[in-house]
Amino acid sequence: MVDRLTFEVAEAVDPATMQPRWVVVGSDGALHREASQWLDFLMAAGRSPNTVREYGRRVAWFLSWCSAVVDWRCVGLSQLVMWRRSLSVDPTARSAASVNVCMVAVRSFYEWCDGHELLATDVVEKMTRIKYFAPGTAGGGEHGARRRVLVDQLRTHRSGTSPPAWIDDEAARHRLERLELPLRDRFLVDLLSCTGIRVGEALSLFTADVHFGGGDRRLGCVLGDPHFHVRVANAVENRARAKGGPRALFVHRDLVDGYIDYALERRRVLSQRGVVDRSPHVFVNLYGDDRWLGRAMSYTSVKRLMDRCSKRIGFDIRGPHMLRHTFATRLVRGIDCEPVPLDVVQTLLGHASLDSTRVYTHDTEAAMKAATVAMTARPVPSMGSGR
């Protein structure tokens, strides 16, 4: 792969709509028109801004490689295989999952280009093959389905699937639960830890979605116990994305109390600093620069909070998603609670497929096998003549 990227993904503003967009630009500052239009297509199709950025970043890597090897419009299957192999070693080793995501992004780009007759080869047809998914599988649904998938030459097979990283140190979990934090941060950590919602879902949560006093039939909510609604269509101010499906999640009384404490703190802080509270978001900036006070909290702020918590509890919380993994792992394995059925955990997490939830059972397989071997076999009667 080339030593220095020729192309990179960058943030820009559409002059016609004044809306932010992602573009691919060269090292000379020139726009890569086709790749940037493809990113616009992904945004219009409803992909999250984070997904669009990451897809753009991977295609920028590919275009950079092409600039030193072959015209990207004339790429054949053999060149794609070369690039896939280079990803595993250059500039640093990448996991099989990371390499496969790169190939998926390039496939998406080339399929869009093929649809707009921008390619000089039939590489799109050669990139994929038909695969049958049996009924009852994640890809097959109820009746089975045939889908196009990447050919084997473009796929990197995983040697094994590791379970999601979680806070497996009981003492560290207890320290996190007892950690003294500002009221907003304390409520956010508890919400992520006790409900398992994604950080994007938390950051896109509106105060109108919080029904900790029970629902209101006039608003179309008939749930009586304290709960909140995860919604995917909130007009967010911070580009947060509620990735999972809409759902209602019930909460414990302690979480209700934490929210009340935070709401009072929010009102007090903003009032004292002369800021009118106009944001519909649950989580807003309270403790930083006056310029951003009262605005919707960003993912970067949550990541910094996790970094601070990591140092104080002596455990590396790699990101807010680790709290979600910890929640799910504890439910599935029955840690500090009775084991919860997988289909219930699936609903709580907002997973579309049960296969996504099964990753939390990975470490239980060895224990299950050991338990089976340890069982004393019941003597089997002889099948001889009966003498």
Secondary structure as GFF3:
##gff-version 3
##sequence-region A 1 387
A	DSSP	beta_strand	7	13	.	.	.	ID=ss1
A	DSSP	beta_strand	20	26	.	.	.	ID=ss2
A	DSSP	alpha_helix	33	44	.	.	.	ID=ss3
A	DSSP	alpha_helix	49	69	.	.	.	ID=ss4
A	DSSP	three_ten_helix	72	74	.	.	.	ID=ss5
A	DSSP	alpha_helix	77	87	.	.	.	ID=ss6
A	DSSP	alpha_helix	96	115	.	.	.	ID=ss7
A	DSSP	alpha_helix	123	127	.	.	.	ID=ss8
A	DSSP	beta_strand	128	133	.	.	.	ID=ss9
A	DSSP	beta_strand	145	150	.	.	.	ID=ss10
A	DSSP	three_ten_helix	152	154	.	.	.	ID=ss11
A	DSSP	alpha_helix	170	178	.	.	.	ID=ss12
A	DSSP	alpha_helix	183	195	.	.	.	ID=ss13
A	DSSP	alpha_helix	199	203	.	.	.	ID=ss14
A	DSSP	three_ten_helix	207	209	.	.	.	ID=ss15
A	DSSP	beta_strand	210	211	.	.	.	ID=ss16
A	DSSP	three_ten_helix	217	219	.	.	.	ID=ss17
A	DSSP	beta_strand	227	230	.	.	.	ID=ss18
A	DSSP	beta_strand	247	250	.	.	.	ID=ss19
A	DSSP	alpha_helix	253	272	.	.	.	ID=ss20
A	DSSP	three_ten_helix	290	292	.	.	.	ID=ss21
A	DSSP	alpha_helix	299	313	.	.	.	ID=ss22
A	DSSP	alpha_helix	321	333	.	.	.	ID=ss23
A	DSSP	alpha_helix	342	349	.	.	.	ID=ss24
A	DSSP	alpha_helix	354	358	.	.	.	ID=ss25
A	DSSP	three_ten_helix	359	361	.	.	.	ID=ss26
A	DSSP	alpha_helix	364	374	.	.	.	ID=ss27
###
